[in-house]
Amino acid sequence: MNKRRPAGSAEKDYRSLLVHENLPGHVAIIMDGNGRWATNRHLPRLAGHRAGIDTVRKIVKIAGELGIRYLTLYAFSVENWRRPKSEVSGLMRLLGTFLRRETKELDRQRVQVSWIGRVDEFPAKVVAELERSRDITVDNDGLRLILALNYGARREIVEAVRSIVSAVGEGQIDAADISEDMVSQYLYTSEISDPDLIVRTSGEMRLSNFLLWQAAYSELWITDILWPDFTENDFCHALYDFQHRARSYGGITGKHGAADKV
């Protein structure tokens, strides 16, 4: 369902309405709309990406304050390489700058930085900044921030299938033992719970090759708000709506975002 802010009226303070015992453990966000935000203001697309980084900073902070365990941000997809070279280069610079400037603050907030995707295809300087952020924050016990970088769900699944086939061929596992749980263990997200809630900004009604396996029972929350305009209260609005949904997993319906899996 598309969400818009109320026009001509005061917005609810959604944070004050949240039930902290029933927050999603894992929130994933498709951060869409940076380019459109810039175009609407007659600015270069990179200006939209810079503005989007400010939003990342705010959402990471409030997610940590609320006690969210995992926050996955779709930062760069395998399809993004098709964009103009100047934009891709700019995105790489912005990512490196963000990590270099923000790691100290992320560490102070007890955020643990990690990633999923083929970052080995990124420029060496960016990879070095990623590894530096990971190493500095590795022992933190707060929010785990997962950056989906050079990520594509179809490629992730293909790589998992190849690994399983190889393991079968080497006699490490029996083909008859392959299960959904086993496939999950071969994905990039093997150490991360599946997302309870997936948020998409800018109003597009699709997953765009993001966490396709993991999203099987995720709740979706889609808003017309462009990512640079997405606020902490918008994030809390998504969490509030999540808490008022009945999740059945195809079985017995639960209450307020909870259910018994069958």
N, C-alpha and C positions, 0 to 999 in steps of 0.2 A: 504494500500500500504506500502511495506517495504521501509524504508528510510536508506540510508547509507551515510556516509560522503564522499564528493568527494575525489577520490584517486589521489594523486600527484598534487593537486592544492589547492590554498588558499581557505579557507572556507569563505562564505559570513558572514557579520556581521548582523545576522537576527534581532537583537534588534533594530538596526538603521532603519530597514525597516518596523517596526510595526506601524500600525495606532492605536494610543492609545484610540481613541474613539470607537473602534470596537473590543475590546478584549473579549474573552469569560468570562462570569461571574463566571463560575464554571468549573474547570479543575480537572479531576480525573486521577490518575496514577496507573497502575499496575506495580509495581517496580520489574521486573523480571530479573534474570541473576546473582545474587550475587554468588550462588554456582558454576555456570559455570565459572564465572570470577576467582574464587579461584582455581578451578580445573585446569584451563588453566595455572595457575602460580604455580602449585604443592603446593598449600597452603591448610590449613584446611578450610572447608566451612565457619566457623565463621569469618575467615579473610575477606571473601567476604561480609558478613553481616556488618562487621565493616566499610569496605570501602563504602558500600552502605549508611551508616549513614552520611558520609561526603557529599555524593551527596544530601541526604535529606536536610542537612543544607543549601547547595547552592541553591537548587531549591526553598525552602521555602523563602529564602531571596529575590531572584529575583522576585518571584511571588508577594511578598508584595510590592516590589519597583515598579512593573508594575501596581499595583492596581487591581490585580485579587481578586475577593471577596471571593471565596471558593476554597480551594485546598484539595481534598480528596486523601489520600495515602493508598493503599491496603497493610497494614503492616503485618497482620497475619490472614490467612483464617482459617475457621473451618477444612479444609483439612490438614493444616499444623501440626496438632496434630499427624499425621501419621508418621512424620519424626522421626529419632532416638531421644531418650530421651535426649541425650547429646546436640543435636542441639537445641531442643526445650528449654531446660534449659538455654542454651547460649543466645538464642533469648530473653528470658524473662529478663535475666541480662542486655543485651544490651539496651532493651527498658527502663528499670528502670534507667540505667545509663544516657541514652540520656535525659530523662525527668529531672533528677536531675541536670545535668550539663547545659542543654540548656534553661531551663525555664526562667532564668534571661535575657538571650539574646533575647528570643522570646518575652518576656514582653517589652523589650526595643524597639523592632521592632513593637510593637503594635499588635502582633499576638494573636489571641484568640484560645486557644487549646480546642478541644472537640473530641468526638469519637462516632463511631457507632459500634454495635456488643455486644456480651455477655462477657463483661470484668469481670463480677462476677465470671467467671470460671478461671480467672488468679490468680497467687499468690497474697496474701494480700499485700505484699510490692510493687508490681507493681501497683495494684489498688490504693494504697495510693499515689504513685507518680503521677498517672494520675489525681486523685482528687486534689492534691496539684497544679499541673500545671493549671488545669481548674480554680481553685479558684483564683489563682494569676492573671490569664489573662482574667478573665470573663468580665471585663469592657472595654477591648481593642476594638478599632474601626477599626483596620486594617484587614489584611488577616485573615480569619477564617480557621484554619488548622484542618481538620477532619481526624482522624486516624481510619481506618477500622481495628478493632482488634477482633479476634475470630469472624470474620464476614463471613457470607454465605448468598447470595441473596435468595436462595431457602428457607432457614430457616427463613429469614426475612419475606418472603411472607407467609409462613405457619403460623408464629406467628400473622401476621396481619389478616389472615383469621380467626384464632381462636378467636381473640379479637372481630372481627366483628360479628361472630356467637354468641359469648357470649352477645354482646350488643343487638343483635336482640332478643335473648332468654329472656333478662331482660326487653324488651320493650323500650329500650333507642332509638333504631332506627327501621325503617320499612325496611324489606328486599327489597321492591320495590324502596327504595331510595338509595340503594347501587350503587355507580358510581365509575369511575376511580379516580375522585378527592377524594372521600371518602377513597378508598383503600390507596391512597397516604398519607392521614393523619394518617394512622395506621402503616406506615413504620417507620424505624429508622430515616429516612431523612425527616420527616414531616416538619421541620423548615428550610430545605435547598432546594434551587432550584435544579432541575435535572441538571446533568452535560452537558455542551455544548460540551465539548471535552474530550474524553478518550484517554490517551496515554498509550501504552504498549511497554516496552523495551524487548530486547532479541529475537524479531522476531516471537514469537508464535502468531498464528492467532486465538485467542479465548479470551473470556471474563473471563473464569475461575470462574464462579459463583460470579461475581462482579457486583453489581448494575443492575441486569437484568431488573427489572421494570423501573428503572429510566433512563436506557440507550436507551429507545425506539427510540429516535430521536437524540442521541448523535453522533457527528462526531468522527470517529476513526482515530488514527494516530499511526502506528506501525513502530518501528525501530528495526534493527538488533543489535543496540548498547546495550551492557549489562549495567545494572543499575549503577554499580560503575564508568563506563566510560561516563555516560550521563552528559553533561555539560549544563551550563546556555544557551549557544548558541543553543544547541540541543532543549532545551525547547522553546526558541524563534522561532526556525525553525518550531516546531509544531504549535505555535500560528500564525506564518506567513502563513502556509499552510491553517490553519483554516480560516483566513481572506480572502482567495482566493477561498473558496468553496461557492457554491450556495446551501443554505439550503431551501428545499421546504416543509418539514414535510408532504409529500404526497399531497401537494396542490400547491399554487402559488410560483414559484421559486423566491427567493430573491437574493441579490447580496452581495458578500464579507462576507459570513457567516451569513447573515440576511435573514429572510423570514417572510411572513405573514402566521400565522397558520390558517388552515381552518378545 
